[in-house]
Amino acid sequence: MNHNHSQTAAPNSTVRYFYLTTVFFLTLTGFGQMPIFKRYYIADIPGLGWLAEFFVTHYIHYLGAIVFLALASYLLVDYVVMKPRSRKLTATGWIRCILLAGILFSGVFLVIRNFSGSNLSAAFIILLDLGHLGGAMAFLLLSAYCLIFRKKWTTAV
Ligand code: HEM
């Protein structure tokens, strides 16, 4: 018997591993599309030339997005449906969720934008681009802050 109320819903190491790997590659390939790795000679480092190949980073970003959507769905269901009241999000946890939701939402619309025949307005596309990039930067900065000051996503209720 485990009488510790924090026994459930703290993501296990598999979930952590998936989360860190996908966010790492999404960040790397996302910024790779801007494209900054060629410009700043990072792509000249042996083994990193692929960072300057648009379609390589593009498709890895898509793959990362698929894994990320699956992970986000799993954690959302886990948090909302399966384990109510066992853990709750902290303030920084909430802000990170909201930023990720914005990144996800704009990302999905950017995928739609890329389909041939899509006709989203230019203004909306600029909003999506800035929202996605700004959201990504805010999320990464906040994540660094949370890492340094040991802010957790959730606490036991
Ligand atoms: C932590 C997660 C993510 C980060 C850090 C991230 C980062 C980025 C960055 C920096 C860009 C370049 C923006 C620009 O050129 O102004 C980008 C582009 C893009 N991202 Fe993400 N992204 C993430 C998740 C996602 C997700 C979940 C999706 C889809 C569901 C997505 C879809 C896209 C698309 C379609 C583009 C535009 C590619 C193009 O030029 O056609 N991203 N991302």
Residues whose N, C-alpha, C, O or C-beta is under 5 A from the ligand:
A	BS01	HEM	V23 L26 T27 G30 F31 Q33 M34 A65 F68 I103 L104 G107 V108 L110 V111 D129 L133 A136
